[in-house]
Amino acid sequence: MNGSLQRRLLLWLSSAIVLAGAATGALAFWLAIADANDLQDRQMQQVATLLASRASLPEAGPEPANADEEDVETHFVIRRLGAPQTSSDPQFDLPLPEELPDGLQSRETRGVQWRVIVSRNARGQRFAVAQRQTVRDEIARNTALFGLLPVLVLVPVLLVIVRLALRRSFAPWQALSGQVDRLDGRRLSDLDPSGVPSETLPLVHAFNGLIARLAAVLEQQRRMVADAAHELRTPLAATQLQADNLGHAALTDDARARLDTLQRGLARISALVEQLLGLARVQGQTEFVFTRIALASAVHSVIEEILPMAEARGVDLGCVKLQPVDVLGDALRVHALVRNVIDNAVRYTPRGGSVDVSVGVEGSNACLVVEDTGPGIEPAKRERVFEPFFRILGSQEPGSGLGLAIVRGAAQALGGCVELGDRPDGRPGLRVTYRQAIA
C-alpha cells in the first residue's frame, strides 16, 4: 500500500520531537531538583554561619497555634544540641542529641524527615539548623516544574512549525500534481518547475520530455486522421455522383434495390468522414482566437439545420427557453458541440418523441440543456460514450460513435464541461447539460 510521504515525515519528526522533549524535560526536572536542594543546603549553611558568628542563640518560639499559619517555605528549627523540645508536634520540632556530628546530614524523627546542619557559635555552643524534608521537596518540585514550562511550551510549538514547514515544502508538489491533472490530449504543455525542490527537478524534466513526445504522437495521429478524411472526400464524392447518375438509368427492380443499398452505404461513409474531420478540428492543437458568441443564436441556427431531419423522423424538436447569454470561444467548436448534442438527441429519439432544448444561466455559467425521450444511457456507460467509436450494443440507429466524442473535445477546448443524466421529470430519456463560464 502506498502511504503519504508527508504523513510519514510528520509522524517521524513529531515522534522525535516528543521523545526528545520528554527526555529533555525529565533531565531538566532532575537537574532542577538537584539544584534546588543544593541551593537550600547553601541557605542553611548561610544561616548556620550567621548564627555561628553570634555569642548567643535565638530563643525558641512557641508552637504555632495553627499549622496553616506557618510559613513553610522559610520555617527553620534552630536548637542547641541536647536542649529540650518546645513542641510535641513532630512537624515543628525534633530532639537533637549532643553526639550529632558537625555538618549537613539527614535525620528522621517520629516519621518526619529533616535536613540538619550542625555547627558551633562563638562561645563554642553546638547548635543545629533543621528544615523539614517535605518543605524542601515541595520547594524543589515547584522550582523544577517551573523550569519545565519552556519545554512544555516548546514541544507543541515545534510540532506546529514542523507541520507548517512540511505542508509548505510539499505545496510545490501538490501544485505540480494539479498541473498534471489539468493536462488533456487536446493541449499538452510543459510542467512549470518553479518552486519545485531541486531533488524533484530531474523527474519534472523527464515528465516534460514525455509530454513533448506524447504531444507529437497525438498531433501526428490527428493529422493522419484529418489527412485521410480529406483524401477520402474526393473519391467518395465522385462515387456518390456516379451512383446518382446510375440512378437515372433504366434499371431492373433488383438492380434498383442494390443501388439504393449502395447509396445508403455511401451516405454513411460520407457522414463518417465528415465526423472524422469534425473530431480532428475540435481536438486539434492549433491556437484559435476566443470571440464573444451568443449561445442562444448558435442554438437557433443549429435547430434550423436539424429541423428538417427531425420532421422527417417524426420528432418534435423545439426550444423551451432561449435566454440571451454570451460565452467566449471559437465559433467552429461551439457550432460542433451544439450540433452534435442536438443531432444525437434527434437520431436516438423514436418517432413521436420530443427533444427539448433550453439555454439559461446558472450562477456564473451559461447552461445548455438538451432533453430527449429516447432510450437513455445506463449510468455505468455514460462516461464511455464519450470515447471515439464506442457504441451501445442493441442500438438500431446507424452511426459511427463519434458524436459525443466531438462534444467532449469541443467542451474541453472551450473550457466548459458536459454531463449526462436522467430527466428530472422521471420520464425515460437522456438529459445532456453543458456549462461554460459567461463571457
PyMOL commands that set and color helices and strands:
alter all, ss='L'
color gray80, all
select helices_A, chain A and resi 5-52+67-69+133-182+198-247+253-283+295-312+331-347+379-381+384-386+403-414
alter helices_A, ss='H'
color red, helices_A
select strands_A, chain A and resi 77-80+103-109+112-120+126-132+291-294+316-322+326-329+354-362+365-372+417-421+431-437
alter strands_A, ss='S'
color yellow, strands_A
deselect
rebuild
show_as cartoon
